[in-house]
Amino acid sequence: MSLSSQTVTRRPAPARPSAGRHTVALFRSELHLVFGRARTWVLLGVLAAVPVMIGLAIRLSGSSGDAEGFIGQVAGNGFFLIVASLGLSLPFFLPTAVTVISGESLAGESSLGTLRNLLTAPAGRSRLLAAKMVALVLFCLAATLTIWLSGLIAGFVLFPVGDVVLLSGTTIPLGDGLLRALGIALLIAASLLGLAGLGLFVSSLTSTPLAAMAATFGAFIVFGILGAIPQIDEIHPWLLMYGWTSFADLLRDPPYWDAIIRNLLMQAGYLAVFYAAAWARLTSRDVNG
């Protein structure tokens, strides 16, 4: 039989995984990397312990003493344990947790030797950086919501709860108060995004996670020192943490939105600058580096 009379059957070429599948797999892998580590759960556990420790201290002492602000209202209404815990965690515990996770994001991969493979993967460097940033955003949310949930449980177990008296003197139902407290948790999570962007950028500069964490936390301390110097109050509104305390304006009737919006715009600006810097560094980085 001649070749011309034979029917030639060709094996179809194997389908290449689409870019979309690579992207989804990359995001899933990054979320597993962040939330699958024991270190992440230890950090979340420490954050969950903050409301419990505050609540137990107040409960065992019998009152809030002469404490001012939200702490002074916890004994009378367990609702305020949520807000007090979020507020007390904001200056140190939450930034420390974000510093650890963001500082390790790229530097940790580089130190383990896995960053080279990720940089040559079909998903691309830009999508890799986007996956890292999304994981950081979700961690910020997880951190603040952990405190919110722990404060809710501890507040209901340790203290009486009831209608909430806002800072403006208006009384609202407990359910509305819990929604406002949830809004505070989300706002604080958004307030941490500028710091997360800074950590991501620093992490792109080094292959040593500890150095990235230390540099990020050092920059955070510098911002705090600058914010404490009254002689340079002209630059205070431009500092990273200037608007962090604006979350309290959600407990007014009606809420004061001006400071909240300024803070969110500030965080968006910091995030955009440091994310762009990290992108420039990562996309120009030698694959062997």
Protein Blocks (a to p, Z undefined) as FASTA:
>chain_A
ZZklpccddddddddddfklmmmmmmmmmmmmmmmpfklmmmmmmmmmmmmmmmmmmmmn
opahjaehjllmmmmomklmmmmmmmmmmmmmmmmmmmmmmmmmmmmmmmnopmmmmmmp
mnojmlmmmmmmmmmmmmmmmmmmmmmmmmmmmmmmmpccdddddfkopacdfklmmmmm
mmmmmmmmmmmmmmmmmmmmmmmmpccfklmmmmmmmmmmmmmmmmmmmklmmmmmmpmk
lmmmmmmmmmcccddfklmmmmmmmmmmmmmmmmmmmmmmmmmpcfkZZ
